Amino acid sequence: MKPELEEPPLLLRYFRKYYKSIDDGLIEDTVEPFTDYDVRELRRLEHGAIIRAGLAGALSGLAAAMGALVVDHIDALGETSVTRFIQNYPEVFITIIAILATIVEVSYLYVLGVRTIHELSEKTEKTRLAAIQDQSWEFDLTRLALEIPFSTNPVFGIDPMREASPLKTLMISLAYKAKISISSFVAKALVKRVLGRSAARSIIELATVPIFAVWNALIFAWVLRKVRMVLIGPRLIRELALLAFPNSDYTPDDGYQASMATALGVLIVQKGELHPNAARLLDYLVQSFGLKAGQFSDKREVLYEQISRLDPQDQLRLFRSCLLVAVLDGNYKKREENLLADIATRLNLEWSTAEVKRYANSLKKSGWITDESLRKQMTGLFHSAHIKETDTAK
């Protein structure tokens, strides 16, 4: 049983259809080594796409500058109905040029994003787990290409937004969207201050060209960083499963299953969104252990009551698994740290939040790493937690 997918917006359905039209890739349960060569190829693809995104921003800014250049030299073009319109409404003309350039730029960036993600996904299909292959994979990738936020809808009774602040979420979104406009405004103000208010419009507009290029490159790199986390998700989940359930014939009892499901639900709430890797881990638990919707909860008090009934070794294994779940998306928030600290105190465990933070940052920044490096890092983080020694044991 898999969680029902929400009906995607029209724009998302259209681009997903396009993504499918260039995707003849198979979905097969395979596990092949991920080597240094694979890492180099993926980074090469990323760098090329980031450069093209930056050039698209520069050309868009240059188009607005060319419109301003026409306004500055309109007298040299003779007397026509078009030139009279430009003379009477210069700002309107520049705005029209900028809007048209932006439409072309955004369309190109969306297609570039879809194609780049497709190429990256093709080269990361070495690890495919049957338990976490479903239609949501394509929706997740298309959401990333179009910069559409991940789902915040409840699934299996888990509400990612249950403890989130709507106002804080809105303010972060507005701040993100305002960065480019503010940067452009500051650049134009600096040019006017240096050259004086008599500076030609075209010179002022040219000052924003590097800003558009840099912001495009940075934003595209930021999107690709999120893409990396989704595409290495199956490898992360596979390593987590091998550590959390080390024996092939090991099936946790109902108490351990329920505790694992609730721990995942509570951590999802702390993140404030249903990241694709967390969604796939939900699928893994459902498909591998037959968990039902009623076994999932997102409430702390339920988790604390469940883990109190586990034996010490299962408590330790569950907490270690939580450390890995916390970094599945490459982010480690203060709310997650507080939750883990509370659990560790209740279970009398020693752990290092600095180690969790270090690994999350390493995973987010390096992204493409070999299977050997990934296994080494996850194993190290998993075993970084221990049961505290009692005075008697000392």
VENSULPE-V483299 format. One record per pair of residues at least 6 apart in sequence whose C-alpha atoms are under 7 Angstrom apart, sorted by the first residue. I is the first residue (numbers start at 1). GAP is how many residues later the second one is. D is the distance in Angstrom with one decimal. If there is no record, write none. Layout:
<<I | GAP | D> <I | GAP | D>>
This chain:
<<1 | 285 | 6.8> <2 | 281 | 6.4> <3 | 152 | 6.2> <3 | 153 | 6.7> <12 | 130 | 6.8> <12 | 131 | 6.9> <15 | 127 | 6.8> <16 | 122 | 6.9> <16 | 123 | 6.7> <16 | 126 | 5.9> <19 | 95 | 6.5> <27 | 101 | 6.9> <28 | 100 | 6.0> <29 | 99 | 4.7> <29 | 100 | 5.0> <29 | 101 | 5.3> <30 | 96 | 6.2> <30 | 97 | 5.3> <30 | 98 | 5.1> <30 | 99 | 6.9> <31 | 95 | 5.6> <31 | 96 | 4.4> <31 | 97 | 6.5> <32 | 94 | 5.1> <32 | 95 | 6.2> <33 | 338 | 6.4> <34 | 336 | 5.1> <34 | 337 | 5.3> <35 | 335 | 5.1> <36 | 334 | 6.1> <39 | 329 | 5.5> <39 | 330 | 6.2> <39 | 331 | 7.0> <42 | 78 | 6.5> <49 | 67 | 6.8> <50 | 167 | 5.2> <50 | 170 | 6.0> <50 | 171 | 6.1> <51 | 166 | 6.6> <53 | 56 | 6.5> <53 | 163 | 5.7> <53 | 164 | 5.6> <53 | 167 | 6.7> <54 | 159 | 4.2> <54 | 160 | 6.0> <54 | 162 | 5.1> <54 | 163 | 4.5> <55 | 158 | 6.0> <56 | 49 | 6.0> <57 | 48 | 6.9> <57 | 155 | 4.8> <57 | 156 | 4.4> <57 | 159 | 5.7> <58 | 151 | 5.1> <58 | 152 | 6.2> <58 | 154 | 5.7> <58 | 155 | 4.6> <60 | 41 | 5.2> <60 | 42 | 6.2> <60 | 45 | 6.3> <61 | 147 | 6.5> <61 | 148 | 4.6> <61 | 151 | 6.3> <62 | 144 | 6.5> <62 | 147 | 6.0> <63 | 34 | 6.9> <63 | 35 | 6.8> <63 | 38 | 6.4> <64 | 30 | 6.2> <64 | 33 | 5.9> <64 | 34 | 4.9> <64 | 141 | 6.7> <65 | 137 | 5.0> <65 | 140 | 4.8> <65 | 141 | 5.4> <66 | 136 | 6.8> <67 | 27 | 5.3> <67 | 30 | 6.3> <68 | 26 | 6.0> <68 | 133 | 5.4> <68 | 134 | 4.6> <69 | 132 | 7.0> <69 | 133 | 4.7> <71 | 15 | 6.7> <71 | 19 | 6.2> <72 | 128 | 6.7> <72 | 129 | 6.8> <74 | 9 | 6.6> <86 | 7 | 6.0> <110 | 35 | 6.2> <110 | 36 | 5.9> <113 | 32 | 4.8> <114 | 28 | 6.7> <114 | 31 | 5.3> <117 | 24 | 7.0> <121 | 110 | 6.4> <124 | 107 | 6.7> <127 | 107 | 6.4> <127 | 108 | 6.3> <128 | 106 | 6.5> <129 | 105 | 6.7> <131 | 152 | 6.4> <131 | 153 | 5.3> <131 | 156 | 5.6> <131 | 157 | 7.0> <132 | 148 | 5.3> <132 | 151 | 5.6> <132 | 152 | 5.8> <140 | 136 | 6.6> <143 | 6 | 6.8> <144 | 79 | 6.6> <144 | 83 | 6.7> <150 | 123 | 6.6> <150 | 124 | 6.4> <150 | 125 | 6.3> <151 | 122 | 6.4> <151 | 123 | 5.8> <152 | 8 | 5.7> <152 | 9 | 6.3> <152 | 121 | 5.1> <152 | 122 | 5.9> <153 | 6 | 6.5> <154 | 6 | 6.5> <156 | 137 | 5.0> <156 | 140 | 6.3> <157 | 139 | 6.6> <157 | 140 | 6.3> <158 | 107 | 5.7> <158 | 139 | 6.0> <158 | 140 | 5.3> <159 | 110 | 6.5> <160 | 108 | 5.7> <160 | 109 | 4.3> <160 | 112 | 4.8> <160 | 113 | 4.9> <160 | 114 | 6.1> <161 | 108 | 6.3> <161 | 111 | 5.1> <161 | 112 | 6.7> <162 | 107 | 6.4> <163 | 106 | 6.6> <164 | 108 | 5.9> <180 | 35 | 6.8> <184 | 24 | 5.6> <184 | 27 | 6.8> <187 | 20 | 6.4> <187 | 21 | 6.3> <188 | 16 | 5.6> <188 | 19 | 6.6> <188 | 20 | 7.0> <191 | 13 | 6.2> <192 | 7 | 6.5> <225 | 139 | 6.9> <228 | 139 | 5.8> <228 | 140 | 7.0> <229 | 100 | 6.0> <229 | 101 | 6.7> <229 | 138 | 6.7> <230 | 46 | 6.4> <230 | 47 | 6.2> <233 | 44 | 5.4> <237 | 44 | 6.5> <239 | 136 | 6.6> <240 | 81 | 6.9> <240 | 84 | 6.8> <244 | 73 | 6.4> <244 | 77 | 5.9> <255 | 51 | 7.0> <258 | 37 | 5.5> <258 | 38 | 6.9> <259 | 44 | 6.2> <259 | 47 | 5.7> <259 | 48 | 6.1> <260 | 58 | 6.6> <261 | 34 | 6.8> <261 | 35 | 5.3> <262 | 34 | 5.3> <262 | 35 | 4.8> <262 | 36 | 5.9> <262 | 41 | 5.8> <263 | 40 | 6.3> <265 | 31 | 6.7> <265 | 32 | 5.8> <265 | 33 | 4.4> <266 | 32 | 4.4> <266 | 33 | 6.0> <266 | 34 | 6.4> <267 | 59 | 6.9> <267 | 69 | 6.6> <268 | 6 | 6.3> <269 | 29 | 6.7> <270 | 65 | 5.6> <270 | 66 | 5.7> <275 | 54 | 6.7> <277 | 51 | 6.3> <277 | 52 | 6.6> <285 | 6 | 6.4> <286 | 6 | 6.9> <307 | 8 | 6.4> <320 | 62 | 5.1> <320 | 63 | 7.0> <320 | 65 | 6.3> <321 | 61 | 6.8> <323 | 33 | 6.8> <323 | 59 | 6.8> <324 | 58 | 6.8> <326 | 6 | 6.3> <326 | 10 | 6.9> <327 | 33 | 5.2> <330 | 30 | 4.9> <330 | 31 | 6.6> <330 | 33 | 5.8> <330 | 34 | 4.8> <331 | 29 | 5.9> <332 | 25 | 6.2> <332 | 28 | 6.3> <337 | 16 | 6.8> <344 | 6 | 6.9> <348 | 39 | 6.3> <348 | 40 | 5.9> <349 | 36 | 6.7> <349 | 37 | 5.6> <349 | 38 | 4.5> <349 | 39 | 5.2> <350 | 35 | 5.5> <350 | 36 | 5.1> <350 | 37 | 6.0> <350 | 38 | 5.6> <351 | 33 | 6.1> <351 | 34 | 4.4> <351 | 35 | 6.6> <356 | 25 | 6.9>>
